[in-house]
Amino acid sequence: MKIDILTLFPEMFENGFLSSSIIKRAIQKKLVEINVINFRKYSPLKNGQVDDTPYGGGPGMVLRPEPIFNAIDELKKDDTIVIMLTPDGQKYNQKFAKKFSKYKHIILLCGHYEGFDERVRTICDFEISIGDFILTGGEIPAMVLTDSIVRLINGVIKSESVENESFNNNLLDYANYTKPSVYRGMKVPDVLLNGDHKKIDEFRKNSQIEKTSKRRPDIIK
């Protein structure tokens, strides 16, 4: 998979996000190629300007269409999807992560200031929001999508780990325990200590249902 991230602040990705943990290992294994591109270089203006005042007046600056159109014209191929990160997009969830992980090439478009010229939407395949709140820019949402998508690529992490995670089958993950078996009077359930894998599986399934019913009844079927 290839992910191109269009941003005005590439340093936000380069100083840690791409050089640590699962993302770093996926890149090293050549399972994903991630390019962080400053779309300022696609500005047709001599000073590299990418924003301007809004028609009709109002506060803030709006991202001009030319740099973004120019960047996507150069980068987009037949198998590319373009995703705009915007607070008025569809709410992101694990179903989207699975869907996007099947594509070969993704362009993530990070907004800033007062957002994009409305005409930019015409070249985007999806408009995505990570929640009902406002951030300074689209960089953090782009990291969220990148992380959630890359970990679903075959070979990045063990398939068993993915299958047992929260939001698979509309359930949260089951309760997990590790050593010590007793801590401050709190004991690990006996069923996890007896080695009976059938009973352990039953316990974990019931744990998922109980946890989801209590914490996220909106997602349980």
RODO-2510 file (C-alpha; in nm, 4 decimals, decimal comma):
residues 221
     n   res          X          Y          Z
     1     m     0,0000     0,0000     0,0000
     2     k     0,1026     0,3575    -0,0632
     3     i    -0,0202     0,6523     0,1450
     4     d     0,0497     1,0111     0,0405
     5     i    -0,0245     1,2735     0,3050
     6     l    -0,0739     1,6295     0,1794
     7     t    -0,0017     1,8789     0,4562
     8     l     0,1487     2,2179     0,5285
     9     f     0,3276     2,0800     0,8357
    10     p     0,5273     1,7685     0,7374
    11     e     0,7435     1,7956     1,0490
    12     m     0,4468     1,6814     1,2572
    13     f     0,4757     1,3365     1,0933
    14     e     0,8510     1,3077     1,0571
    15     n     0,9440     1,3684     1,4208
    16     g     0,8145     1,0485     1,5762
    17     f     0,5017     0,9214     1,4031
    18     l     0,6756     0,7557     1,1087
    19     s     0,9845     0,6494     1,3014
    20     s     0,8429     0,4440     1,5871
    21     s     0,6389     0,1361     1,6755
    22     i     0,4190    -0,0496     1,4262
    23     i     0,4309     0,2200     1,1565
    24     k     0,8110     0,2127     1,1510
    25     r     0,8210    -0,1671     1,1270
    26     a     0,5615    -0,1736     0,8478
    27     i     0,7698     0,0736     0,6481
    28     q     1,0898    -0,1246     0,7099
    29     k     0,9176    -0,4447     0,5942
    30     k     0,8084    -0,2583     0,2791
    31     l     0,4450    -0,3401     0,3527
    32     v     0,3548     0,0270     0,3207
    33     e     0,5095     0,3358     0,1644
    34     i     0,4184     0,6635     0,3351
    35     n     0,5068     0,9963     0,1755
    36     v     0,4511     1,3257     0,3551
    37     i     0,4203     1,6052     0,1001
    38     n     0,4077     1,9774     0,1625
    39     f     0,1478     2,0942    -0,0871
    40     r     0,2804     2,4493    -0,0631
    41     k     0,5250     2,3552    -0,3375
    42     y     0,2305     2,3161    -0,5742
    43     s     0,1196     2,6757    -0,5300
    44     p     0,1204     2,8733    -0,8582
    45     l     0,2042     3,1931    -0,6700
    46     k     0,5642     3,3078    -0,6504
    47     n     0,5638     3,3404    -0,2730
    48     g     0,4172     2,9915    -0,2254
    49     q     0,0939     3,1287    -0,0834
    50     v    -0,1713     2,8614    -0,0269
    51     d    -0,4499     3,0543     0,1491
    52     d    -0,6482     3,3736     0,1033
    53     t    -0,9323     3,5740     0,2536
    54     p    -1,2850     3,4324     0,2113
    55     y    -1,5200     3,5798    -0,0464
    56     g    -1,8091     3,7462     0,1317
    57     g    -1,5940     3,8410     0,4279
    58     g    -1,5489     3,6720     0,7619
    59     p    -1,2636     3,5686     0,9909
    60     g    -0,9630     3,3546     0,9061
    61     m    -0,8104     3,2336     0,5835
    62     v    -0,9292     2,9688     0,3385
    63     l    -0,7057     2,7217     0,1535
    64     r    -0,6943     2,8055    -0,2158
    65     p    -0,7897     2,5286    -0,4625
    66     e    -0,4904     2,5512    -0,7005
    67     p    -0,2172     2,3904    -0,4831
    68     i    -0,4432     2,1015    -0,3870
    69     f    -0,5737     2,0368    -0,7375
    70     n    -0,2183     2,0547    -0,8732
    71     a    -0,0871     1,8088    -0,6134
    72     i    -0,3630     1,5566    -0,6667
    73     d    -0,3367     1,5870    -1,0463
    74     e     0,0271     1,4816    -1,0168
    75     l    -0,0129     1,2085    -0,7550
    76     k    -0,3431     1,0415    -0,8401
    77     k    -0,3484     0,7148    -1,0382
    78     d    -0,6312     0,4936    -1,1569
    79     d    -0,6394     0,2992    -0,8283
    80     t    -0,6147     0,6046    -0,5976
    81     i    -0,8722     0,7285    -0,3498
    82     v    -0,8574     1,0815    -0,2062
    83     i    -0,9718     1,1337     0,1515
    84     m    -1,0376     1,4823     0,2870
    85     l    -1,0032     1,5208     0,6641
    86     t    -1,2772     1,7603     0,7681
    87     p    -1,5005     1,8060     1,0750
    88     d    -1,8136     1,7919     0,8579
    89     g    -1,7249     1,4551     0,7062
    90     q    -1,8598     1,1095     0,7845
    91     k    -1,7718     0,9804     1,1321
    92     y    -1,4699     0,7491     1,1153
    93     n    -1,4903     0,3981     1,2571
    94     q    -1,3367     0,0520     1,2250
    95     k    -1,5540    -0,0306     0,9234
    96     f    -1,3931     0,2569     0,7351
    97     a    -1,0471     0,1418     0,8475
    98     k    -1,1116    -0,2054     0,7044
    99     k    -1,2523    -0,0596     0,3838
   100     f    -0,9581     0,1744     0,3289
   101     s    -0,7009    -0,0978     0,4085
   102     k    -0,8060    -0,2760     0,0867
   103     y    -0,6976     0,0104    -0,1409
   104     k    -0,3533     0,0229    -0,3023
   105     h    -0,3073     0,4002    -0,2941
   106     i    -0,4584     0,6577    -0,0587
   107     i    -0,4124     1,0342    -0,0571
   108     l    -0,4940     1,2000     0,2758
   109     l    -0,5689     1,5705     0,2542
   110     c    -0,5015     1,7748     0,5691
   111     g    -0,6839     2,1031     0,6030
   112     h    -0,5855     2,4054     0,8085
   113     y    -0,6993     2,7594     0,8897
   114     e    -1,0722     2,7989     0,8056
   115     g    -1,0690     2,4929     0,5824
   116     f    -1,0757     2,4290     0,2090
   117     d    -1,2241     2,6187    -0,0801
   118     e    -1,5490     2,4299    -0,1376
   119     r    -1,4426     2,3302    -0,4890
   120     v    -1,1764     2,0986    -0,3477
   121     r    -1,4533     1,8586    -0,2465
   122     t    -1,5134     1,7764    -0,6131
   123     i    -1,1865     1,5803    -0,6350
   124     c    -1,2283     1,3878    -0,3075
   125     d    -1,3719     1,0369    -0,2865
   126     f    -1,4392     1,0464     0,0877
   127     e    -1,4781     1,3181     0,3506
   128     i    -1,3909     1,1902     0,6964
   129     s    -1,4181     1,3275     1,0511
   130     i    -1,2676     1,1582     1,3580
   131     g    -1,5210     1,3181     1,5933
   132     d    -1,7500     1,6052     1,6744
   133     f    -1,4798     1,8500     1,7769
   134     i    -1,2466     2,0967     1,6077
   135     l    -0,8696     2,0579     1,5781
   136     t    -0,6120     2,3060     1,4524
   137     g    -0,5602     2,1044     1,1354
   138     g    -0,6017     1,7679     0,9668
   139     e    -0,2629     1,6309     1,0656
   140     i    -0,3747     1,4440     1,3774
   141     p    -0,6773     1,2927     1,1971
   142     a    -0,4409     1,1840     0,9162
   143     m    -0,2255     1,0075     1,1755
   144     v    -0,5343     0,8382     1,3190
   145     l    -0,6389     0,7068     0,9786
   146     t    -0,2862     0,6023     0,8836
   147     d    -0,2303     0,4106     1,2065
   148     s    -0,5699     0,2376     1,1997
   149     i    -0,5319     0,1413     0,8322
   150     v    -0,1674     0,0273     0,8335
   151     r    -0,2160    -0,2132     1,1246
   152     l    -0,4805    -0,3968     0,9179
   153     i    -0,2452    -0,4640     0,6268
   154     n    -0,1534    -0,8326     0,6009
   155     g     0,1773    -0,9006     0,7728
   156     v     0,1917    -0,5842     0,9829
   157     i     0,0596    -0,7500     1,3003
   158     k    -0,0615    -1,1029     1,3755
   159     s    -0,4039    -1,1762     1,2276
   160     e    -0,5172    -1,3272     1,5594
   161     s    -0,4550    -0,9939     1,7323
   162     v    -0,6694    -0,8110     1,4767
   163     e    -0,9520    -1,0641     1,5006
   164     n    -0,9801    -1,0264     1,8782
   165     e    -0,9776    -0,6470     1,8910
   166     s    -1,2557    -0,4123     1,9889
   167     f    -1,5244    -0,3344     1,7276
   168     n    -1,4913    -0,6662     1,5479
   169     n    -1,8366    -0,8287     1,5367
   170     n    -1,9815    -0,5171     1,7005
   171     l    -1,8222    -0,6028     2,0351
   172     l    -1,5511    -0,4495     2,2513
   173     d    -1,2418    -0,6510     2,3390
   174     y    -1,2631    -0,8938     2,6309
   175     a    -1,1057    -0,8209     2,9699
   176     n    -0,7333    -0,9041     2,9833
   177     y    -0,5138    -0,9939     3,2801
   178     t    -0,1438    -1,0660     3,3358
   179     k     0,0916    -1,1389     3,6276
   180     p     0,0680    -1,1196     3,9248
   181     s    -0,2403    -1,3341     3,9675
   182     v    -0,3327    -1,1416     4,2835
   183     y    -0,2688    -0,7682     4,3193
   184     r    -0,3958    -0,5499     4,6048
   185     g    -0,6580    -0,8056     4,6840
   186     m    -0,7816    -0,8286     4,3239
   187     k    -0,7577    -1,1805     4,1813
   188     v    -0,7448    -1,2942     3,8208
   189     p    -1,0566    -1,5040     3,7388
   190     d    -0,9908    -1,8719     3,8053
   191     v    -1,1087    -1,9738     3,4588
   192     l    -0,8042    -1,8030     3,3054
   193     l    -0,5672    -2,0005     3,5258
   194     n    -0,6937    -2,3554     3,4747
   195     g    -0,5793    -2,4120     3,1139
   196     d    -0,9225    -2,5182     2,9845
   197     h    -0,9269    -2,3311     2,6532
   198     k    -1,2920    -2,4035     2,5797
   199     k    -1,3959    -2,2438     2,9077
   200     i    -1,1511    -1,9578     2,8498
   201     d    -1,3091    -1,8892     2,5095
   202     e    -1,6563    -1,8901     2,6684
   203     f    -1,5396    -1,6539     2,9421
   204     r    -1,3906    -1,4131     2,6916
   205     k    -1,6990    -1,4145     2,4698
   206     n    -1,9203    -1,3414     2,7709
   207     s    -1,6737    -1,0725     2,8795
   208     q    -1,7082    -0,9029     2,5402
   209     i    -2,0868    -0,9072     2,5550
   210     e    -2,0989    -0,7822     2,9148
   211     k    -1,8460    -0,5041     2,8552
   212     t    -2,0121    -0,3871     2,5343
   213     s    -2,3601    -0,3917     2,6890
   214     k    -2,2384    -0,1795     2,9784
   215     r    -2,0028     0,0639     2,8018
   216     r    -2,1177     0,0817     2,4385
   217     p    -2,4758    -0,0449     2,4066
   218     d    -2,5046     0,1657     2,0898
   219     i    -2,2827    -0,0730     1,8902
   220     i    -2,4022    -0,4131     2,0132
   221     k    -2,6404    -0,6122     1,7972
***
